[in-house]
Amino acid sequence: MSLDGSIIKPQTLMDFMATTCVPISRTRIADIGANPLTPPPYEGMRQADMCNLFGFEPQKEAFDALQTNARVGDRYFNVAIGTKGPATFHIYPHSGFSSLYKLCSKSLSGLTRFQRLPRRGRIVPVDLIPMDDVQGLPHVDMLKIDVQGAEFDIISGGRQRLSQAVCVIPELRYNRLYEGEPMMGDVDLELRSHGFTLHKFMGFSSTHLASSQSSRLKSRRIRSQLIDGDAVYIRALETMPEWTDRQLASLAQFAALVFGSHDLALQCLDQLVARGVLSSHVPERYVDLLPDNLRA
């Protein structure tokens, strides 16, 4: 649907949001730790050419892979983001565990899933750059972070770049994997100081706790210990009347297409209707496109 509600109903929610909200706001997404091990949650928006992506990956091999598969509108940075200054980057055989922090053997010893994880890796010196100091990075609408422990430092060094953002998706740690890494509570408090609040969890990772009887148990079915998981933080809803049209449209897109919060998307669309930016029929047409099991 166009802004005046004049075209035929699209076939998908992706099409609908692209036609309805992108004329207001082509979103800017920053992904720090963009190692392409699994498709990111915003991949649908990227494939539909609804966003500009700014990806950060300090590992050369992973950076080269990202560059190879770059689309128009993507820009990648082969730099490490964090507290300004020299640091040590630990590169482990499984690249998904590489981190500015060293794996904590004491913490991993009782966690079945990680007992065979190699503790030794290459050590590479790096110079860290705060997100606010990155040349060529604009204010972003959404920040996704998966950096194995350095989330806190990245967020604290990005106050300017995040000043207009409506969404942050960090990986939160519930059980320590690395020596000295900030935990869930530390990251939560830092995000709240930027004006964000916890909206939802996107999933959890857990593991079996090793015991004398582990060989007699189906450890893949008995995984009691939480490890980590992605969470969604959004700008505090009580400040919504103060948001720009761009912020409302951006969060509507993310809520609809990235983390599936349709009630939040509709609240943003209602605000845009009240401001006269969108046709009054837009929220109704949005609901028409939802699966039958989500509609009353």
Contacts in CASP RR format, 6 or more apart in sequence:
PFRMAT RR
TARGET T0000
AUTHOR 0000-0000-0000
METHOD contacts of the structure
MODEL  1
MSLDGSIIKPQTLMDFMATTCVPISRTRIADIGANPLTPPPYEGMRQADM
CNLFGFEPQKEAFDALQTNARVGDRYFNVAIGTKGPATFHIYPHSGFSSL
YKLCSKSLSGLTRFQRLPRRGRIVPVDLIPMDDVQGLPHVDMLKIDVQGA
EFDIISGGRQRLSQAVCVIPELRYNRLYEGEPMMGDVDLELRSHGFTLHK
FMGFSSTHLASSQSSRLKSRRIRSQLIDGDAVYIRALETMPEWTDRQLAS
LAQFAALVFGSHDLALQCLDQLVARGVLSSHVPERYVDLLPDNLRA
1 7 0 8 1.000
1 9 0 8 1.000
1 10 0 8 1.000
1 16 0 8 1.000
1 19 0 8 1.000
1 20 0 8 1.000
1 279 0 8 1.000
1 281 0 8 1.000
1 282 0 8 1.000
1 285 0 8 1.000
2 19 0 8 1.000
2 20 0 8 1.000
2 23 0 8 1.000
3 20 0 8 1.000
3 23 0 8 1.000
3 24 0 8 1.000
3 277 0 8 1.000
3 278 0 8 1.000
3 279 0 8 1.000
4 279 0 8 1.000
5 279 0 8 1.000
5 281 0 8 1.000
5 282 0 8 1.000
7 19 0 8 1.000
9 16 0 8 1.000
9 285 0 8 1.000
9 288 0 8 1.000
9 289 0 8 1.000
10 16 0 8 1.000
10 19 0 8 1.000
10 289 0 8 1.000
12 289 0 8 1.000
13 256 0 8 1.000
13 257 0 8 1.000
13 286 0 8 1.000
13 289 0 8 1.000
13 290 0 8 1.000
14 44 0 8 1.000
14 45 0 8 1.000
14 48 0 8 1.000
14 50 0 8 1.000
14 257 0 8 1.000
16 285 0 8 1.000
16 286 0 8 1.000
16 289 0 8 1.000
17 50 0 8 1.000
17 252 0 8 1.000
17 253 0 8 1.000
17 256 0 8 1.000
17 257 0 8 1.000
18 48 0 8 1.000
18 50 0 8 1.000
20 269 0 8 1.000
20 278 0 8 1.000
20 282 0 8 1.000
21 249 0 8 1.000
21 250 0 8 1.000
21 252 0 8 1.000
21 253 0 8 1.000
22 50 0 8 1.000
22 253 0 8 1.000
24 245 0 8 1.000
24 246 0 8 1.000
24 249 0 8 1.000
24 272 0 8 1.000
24 277 0 8 1.000
25 141 0 8 1.000
25 245 0 8 1.000
25 246 0 8 1.000
25 247 0 8 1.000
25 249 0 8 1.000
25 250 0 8 1.000
25 253 0 8 1.000
26 50 0 8 1.000
26 51 0 8 1.000
26 52 0 8 1.000
27 45 0 8 1.000
27 50 0 8 1.000
27 51 0 8 1.000
27 52 0 8 1.000
27 141 0 8 1.000
27 142 0 8 1.000
27 250 0 8 1.000
27 253 0 8 1.000
27 254 0 8 1.000
28 51 0 8 1.000
28 52 0 8 1.000
28 54 0 8 1.000
28 138 0 8 1.000
28 139 0 8 1.000
28 140 0 8 1.000
28 141 0 8 1.000
28 142 0 8 1.000
29 42 0 8 1.000
29 45 0 8 1.000
29 46 0 8 1.000
29 51 0 8 1.000
29 52 0 8 1.000
29 53 0 8 1.000
29 54 0 8 1.000
29 140 0 8 1.000
29 141 0 8 1.000
29 142 0 8 1.000
29 143 0 8 1.000
29 144 0 8 1.000
30 53 0 8 1.000
30 54 0 8 1.000
30 55 0 8 1.000
30 56 0 8 1.000
30 131 0 8 1.000
30 137 0 8 1.000
30 140 0 8 1.000
30 142 0 8 1.000
30 143 0 8 1.000
30 144 0 8 1.000
30 161 0 8 1.000
31 40 0 8 1.000
31 42 0 8 1.000
31 53 0 8 1.000
31 54 0 8 1.000
31 55 0 8 1.000
31 56 0 8 1.000
31 143 0 8 1.000
31 144 0 8 1.000
31 145 0 8 1.000
32 55 0 8 1.000
32 56 0 8 1.000
32 81 0 8 1.000
32 131 0 8 1.000
32 143 0 8 1.000
32 144 0 8 1.000
32 145 0 8 1.000
32 146 0 8 1.000
32 147 0 8 1.000
32 154 0 8 1.000
33 55 0 8 1.000
33 56 0 8 1.000
33 57 0 8 1.000
33 58 0 8 1.000
33 145 0 8 1.000
33 146 0 8 1.000
33 147 0 8 1.000
34 40 0 8 1.000
34 55 0 8 1.000
34 56 0 8 1.000
34 57 0 8 1.000
34 62 0 8 1.000
34 66 0 8 1.000
34 76 0 8 1.000
35 57 0 8 1.000
35 59 0 8 1.000
35 62 0 8 1.000
35 95 0 8 1.000
35 96 0 8 1.000
35 146 0 8 1.000
36 62 0 8 1.000
36 65 0 8 1.000
36 66 0 8 1.000
36 69 0 8 1.000
37 95 0 8 1.000
37 96 0 8 1.000
40 46 0 8 1.000
40 144 0 8 1.000
41 144 0 8 1.000
41 169 0 8 1.000
41 202 0 8 1.000
41 230 0 8 1.000
41 258 0 8 1.000
41 259 0 8 1.000
42 51 0 8 1.000
42 53 0 8 1.000
42 142 0 8 1.000
42 144 0 8 1.000
42 254 0 8 1.000
42 257 0 8 1.000
42 258 0 8 1.000
44 50 0 8 1.000
44 257 0 8 1.000
45 51 0 8 1.000
45 253 0 8 1.000
45 257 0 8 1.000
45 258 0 8 1.000
46 53 0 8 1.000
46 71 0 8 1.000
46 74 0 8 1.000
47 71 0 8 1.000
49 71 0 8 1.000
49 72 0 8 1.000
50 253 0 8 1.000
50 257 0 8 1.000
52 73 0 8 1.000
52 74 0 8 1.000
52 75 0 8 1.000
53 71 0 8 1.000
53 73 0 8 1.000
53 74 0 8 1.000
53 75 0 8 1.000
54 75 0 8 1.000
54 76 0 8 1.000
54 77 0 8 1.000
54 137 0 8 1.000
54 138 0 8 1.000
54 140 0 8 1.000
55 66 0 8 1.000
55 74 0 8 1.000
55 75 0 8 1.000
55 76 0 8 1.000
55 77 0 8 1.000
56 76 0 8 1.000
56 77 0 8 1.000
56 79 0 8 1.000
56 80 0 8 1.000
56 81 0 8 1.000
57 63 0 8 1.000
57 66 0 8 1.000
57 76 0 8 1.000
57 77 0 8 1.000
57 78 0 8 1.000
58 78 0 8 1.000
58 79 0 8 1.000
58 80 0 8 1.000
58 89 0 8 1.000
58 126 0 8 1.000
59 91 0 8 1.000
59 95 0 8 1.000
59 98 0 8 1.000
60 78 0 8 1.000
61 95 0 8 1.000
62 95 0 8 1.000
63 76 0 8 1.000
63 78 0 8 1.000
66 74 0 8 1.000
66 76 0 8 1.000
67 76 0 8 1.000
70 76 0 8 1.000
75 136 0 8 1.000
77 134 0 8 1.000
77 137 0 8 1.000
79 129 0 8 1.000
79 134 0 8 1.000
80 87 0 8 1.000
80 89 0 8 1.000
80 100 0 8 1.000
80 126 0 8 1.000
80 127 0 8 1.000
80 128 0 8 1.000
80 129 0 8 1.000
81 128 0 8 1.000
81 129 0 8 1.000
81 130 0 8 1.000
81 131 0 8 1.000
81 134 0 8 1.000
81 147 0 8 1.000
81 150 0 8 1.000
81 154 0 8 1.000
82 100 0 8 1.000
82 128 0 8 1.000
82 129 0 8 1.000
82 130 0 8 1.000
82 131 0 8 1.000
82 150 0 8 1.000
82 153 0 8 1.000
82 154 0 8 1.000
82 157 0 8 1.000
83 128 0 8 1.000
83 130 0 8 1.000
83 153 0 8 1.000
83 156 0 8 1.000
83 157 0 8 1.000
84 128 0 8 1.000
84 129 0 8 1.000
84 130 0 8 1.000
84 133 0 8 1.000
85 127 0 8 1.000
85 128 0 8 1.000
86 125 0 8 1.000
86 126 0 8 1.000
86 127 0 8 1.000
86 128 0 8 1.000
87 100 0 8 1.000
87 125 0 8 1.000
87 126 0 8 1.000
87 127 0 8 1.000
87 128 0 8 1.000
88 100 0 8 1.000
88 123 0 8 1.000
88 124 0 8 1.000
88 125 0 8 1.000
88 126 0 8 1.000
89 98 0 8 1.000
89 99 0 8 1.000
89 100 0 8 1.000
89 123 0 8 1.000
89 124 0 8 1.000
89 125 0 8 1.000
89 126 0 8 1.000
90 98 0 8 1.000
90 99 0 8 1.000
90 100 0 8 1.000
90 101 0 8 1.000
90 102 0 8 1.000
90 103 0 8 1.000
90 121 0 8 1.000
90 122 0 8 1.000
90 123 0 8 1.000
91 98 0 8 1.000
91 121 0 8 1.000
91 122 0 8 1.000
91 123 0 8 1.000
91 124 0 8 1.000
92 98 0 8 1.000
92 99 0 8 1.000
92 103 0 8 1.000
92 117 0 8 1.000
92 118 0 8 1.000
92 120 0 8 1.000
92 121 0 8 1.000
93 118 0 8 1.000
93 121 0 8 1.000
94 117 0 8 1.000
94 118 0 8 1.000
96 148 0 8 1.000
97 103 0 8 1.000
97 117 0 8 1.000
97 148 0 8 1.000
97 177 0 8 1.000
98 148 0 8 1.000
99 147 0 8 1.000
99 148 0 8 1.000
99 149 0 8 1.000
99 150 0 8 1.000
99 178 0 8 1.000
99 181 0 8 1.000
100 126 0 8 1.000
100 128 0 8 1.000
100 147 0 8 1.000
100 148 0 8 1.000
100 149 0 8 1.000
100 150 0 8 1.000
101 148 0 8 1.000
101 149 0 8 1.000
101 150 0 8 1.000
101 178 0 8 1.000
101 179 0 8 1.000
101 180 0 8 1.000
101 181 0 8 1.000
102 178 0 8 1.000
102 179 0 8 1.000
103 117 0 8 1.000
103 119 0 8 1.000
103 177 0 8 1.000
103 178 0 8 1.000
103 179 0 8 1.000
104 176 0 8 1.000
104 177 0 8 1.000
104 178 0 8 1.000
104 179 0 8 1.000
104 180 0 8 1.000
105 119 0 8 1.000
107 175 0 8 1.000
107 176 0 8 1.000
107 177 0 8 1.000
108 114 0 8 1.000
108 115 0 8 1.000
108 117 0 8 1.000
108 119 0 8 1.000
108 177 0 8 1.000
109 115 0 8 1.000
110 209 0 8 1.000
110 210 0 8 1.000
111 175 0 8 1.000
111 207 0 8 1.000
111 208 0 8 1.000
111 209 0 8 1.000
111 210 0 8 1.000
111 225 0 8 1.000
111 227 0 8 1.000
112 207 0 8 1.000
112 208 0 8 1.000
112 209 0 8 1.000
112 210 0 8 1.000
112 214 0 8 1.000
112 219 0 8 1.000
113 207 0 8 1.000
113 208 0 8 1.000
113 223 0 8 1.000
113 227 0 8 1.000
114 177 0 8 1.000
114 207 0 8 1.000
115 210 0 8 1.000
128 153 0 8 1.000
130 157 0 8 1.000
130 158 0 8 1.000
131 137 0 8 1.000
131 154 0 8 1.000
131 157 0 8 1.000
131 158 0 8 1.000
131 161 0 8 1.000
131 162 0 8 1.000
132 157 0 8 1.000
132 158 0 8 1.000
132 159 0 8 1.000
132 160 0 8 1.000
132 161 0 8 1.000
134 161 0 8 1.000
137 161 0 8 1.000
138 161 0 8 1.000
139 160 0 8 1.000
139 161 0 8 1.000
139 162 0 8 1.000
139 163 0 8 1.000
139 164 0 8 1.000
139 165 0 8 1.000
140 161 0 8 1.000
140 162 0 8 1.000
140 164 0 8 1.000
140 165 0 8 1.000
141 164 0 8 1.000
141 165 0 8 1.000
141 166 0 8 1.000
141 167 0 8 1.000
141 246 0 8 1.000
141 247 0 8 1.000
141 250 0 8 1.000
141 254 0 8 1.000
142 165 0 8 1.000
142 166 0 8 1.000
142 167 0 8 1.000
142 168 0 8 1.000
142 169 0 8 1.000
142 250 0 8 1.000
142 254 0 8 1.000
142 258 0 8 1.000
143 155 0 8 1.000
143 161 0 8 1.000
143 162 0 8 1.000
143 165 0 8 1.000
143 167 0 8 1.000
143 168 0 8 1.000
143 169 0 8 1.000
144 168 0 8 1.000
144 169 0 8 1.000
144 170 0 8 1.000
145 151 0 8 1.000
145 154 0 8 1.000
145 155 0 8 1.000
145 168 0 8 1.000
145 169 0 8 1.000
145 170 0 8 1.000
145 171 0 8 1.000
146 170 0 8 1.000
146 171 0 8 1.000
146 230 0 8 1.000
147 154 0 8 1.000
147 171 0 8 1.000
148 171 0 8 1.000
148 177 0 8 1.000
148 178 0 8 1.000
148 181 0 8 1.000
149 171 0 8 1.000
149 173 0 8 1.000
149 178 0 8 1.000
149 181 0 8 1.000
149 182 0 8 1.000
150 181 0 8 1.000
151 170 0 8 1.000
151 171 0 8 1.000
151 172 0 8 1.000
151 182 0 8 1.000
151 187 0 8 1.000
152 182 0 8 1.000
152 186 0 8 1.000
152 187 0 8 1.000
152 190 0 8 1.000
153 182 0 8 1.000
155 162 0 8 1.000
155 168 0 8 1.000
155 170 0 8 1.000
155 187 0 8 1.000
155 190 0 8 1.000
155 191 0 8 1.000
155 194 0 8 1.000
156 190 0 8 1.000
159 194 0 8 1.000
162 168 0 8 1.000
162 194 0 8 1.000
164 244 0 8 1.000
164 246 0 8 1.000
164 247 0 8 1.000
165 235 0 8 1.000
166 234 0 8 1.000
166 235 0 8 1.000
166 243 0 8 1.000
166 247 0 8 1.000
166 250 0 8 1.000
166 251 0 8 1.000
166 254 0 8 1.000
167 232 0 8 1.000
167 233 0 8 1.000
167 234 0 8 1.000
167 235 0 8 1.000
167 250 0 8 1.000
167 251 0 8 1.000
167 254 0 8 1.000
167 258 0 8 1.000
168 191 0 8 1.000
168 194 0 8 1.000
168 196 0 8 1.000
168 232 0 8 1.000
168 233 0 8 1.000
169 202 0 8 1.000
169 230 0 8 1.000
169 231 0 8 1.000
169 232 0 8 1.000
169 233 0 8 1.000
169 258 0 8 1.000
169 259 0 8 1.000
170 187 0 8 1.000
170 191 0 8 1.000
170 230 0 8 1.000
170 231 0 8 1.000
170 233 0 8 1.000
171 228 0 8 1.000
171 229 0 8 1.000
171 230 0 8 1.000
171 231 0 8 1.000
172 183 0 8 1.000
172 184 0 8 1.000
172 185 0 8 1.000
172 187 0 8 1.000
172 188 0 8 1.000
172 228 0 8 1.000
172 229 0 8 1.000
172 230 0 8 1.000
172 231 0 8 1.000
173 181 0 8 1.000
173 182 0 8 1.000
173 183 0 8 1.000
173 184 0 8 1.000
173 227 0 8 1.000
173 228 0 8 1.000
174 183 0 8 1.000
174 184 0 8 1.000
174 226 0 8 1.000
174 227 0 8 1.000
174 228 0 8 1.000
174 229 0 8 1.000
175 225 0 8 1.000
175 226 0 8 1.000
175 227 0 8 1.000
175 228 0 8 1.000
176 183 0 8 1.000
177 227 0 8 1.000
177 228 0 8 1.000
188 198 0 8 1.000
191 197 0 8 1.000
191 198 0 8 1.000
191 233 0 8 1.000
195 235 0 8 1.000
195 236 0 8 1.000
195 239 0 8 1.000
196 233 0 8 1.000
196 234 0 8 1.000
196 235 0 8 1.000
196 236 0 8 1.000
197 233 0 8 1.000
197 234 0 8 1.000
197 235 0 8 1.000
197 236 0 8 1.000
197 237 0 8 1.000
198 231 0 8 1.000
198 232 0 8 1.000
198 233 0 8 1.000
199 231 0 8 1.000
199 232 0 8 1.000
199 233 0 8 1.000
199 234 0 8 1.000
199 259 0 8 1.000
199 261 0 8 1.000
199 264 0 8 1.000
200 231 0 8 1.000
200 232 0 8 1.000
200 259 0 8 1.000
200 261 0 8 1.000
201 229 0 8 1.000
201 230 0 8 1.000
201 231 0 8 1.000
201 232 0 8 1.000
202 229 0 8 1.000
202 230 0 8 1.000
202 231 0 8 1.000
202 232 0 8 1.000
202 259 0 8 1.000
203 229 0 8 1.000
203 230 0 8 1.000
204 226 0 8 1.000
204 227 0 8 1.000
204 228 0 8 1.000
204 229 0 8 1.000
205 226 0 8 1.000
205 227 0 8 1.000
205 228 0 8 1.000
205 229 0 8 1.000
206 223 0 8 1.000
206 224 0 8 1.000
206 225 0 8 1.000
206 226 0 8 1.000
206 227 0 8 1.000
207 223 0 8 1.000
207 225 0 8 1.000
207 227 0 8 1.000
208 214 0 8 1.000
208 217 0 8 1.000
208 219 0 8 1.000
208 220 0 8 1.000
208 222 0 8 1.000
208 223 0 8 1.000
208 224 0 8 1.000
208 225 0 8 1.000
209 224 0 8 1.000
209 225 0 8 1.000
232 259 0 8 1.000
232 261 0 8 1.000
234 251 0 8 1.000
234 264 0 8 1.000
235 243 0 8 1.000
235 247 0 8 1.000
235 251 0 8 1.000
237 267 0 8 1.000
240 248 0 8 1.000
240 267 0 8 1.000
240 268 0 8 1.000
240 271 0 8 1.000
241 271 0 8 1.000
243 271 0 8 1.000
245 272 0 8 1.000
245 275 0 8 1.000
245 277 0 8 1.000
248 268 0 8 1.000
248 271 0 8 1.000
248 272 0 8 1.000
249 268 0 8 1.000
249 272 0 8 1.000
251 264 0 8 1.000
251 265 0 8 1.000
251 268 0 8 1.000
252 264 0 8 1.000
252 265 0 8 1.000
252 268 0 8 1.000
252 269 0 8 1.000
252 272 0 8 1.000
253 265 0 8 1.000
255 261 0 8 1.000
255 262 0 8 1.000
255 264 0 8 1.000
255 265 0 8 1.000
255 268 0 8 1.000
256 262 0 8 1.000
256 265 0 8 1.000
256 286 0 8 1.000
262 286 0 8 1.000
262 290 0 8 1.000
262 294 0 8 1.000
265 286 0 8 1.000
266 283 0 8 1.000
266 286 0 8 1.000
266 287 0 8 1.000
269 278 0 8 1.000
269 282 0 8 1.000
269 283 0 8 1.000
269 286 0 8 1.000
270 283 0 8 1.000
272 278 0 8 1.000
272 282 0 8 1.000
273 279 0 8 1.000
273 280 0 8 1.000
273 282 0 8 1.000
273 283 0 8 1.000
287 295 0 8 1.000
END
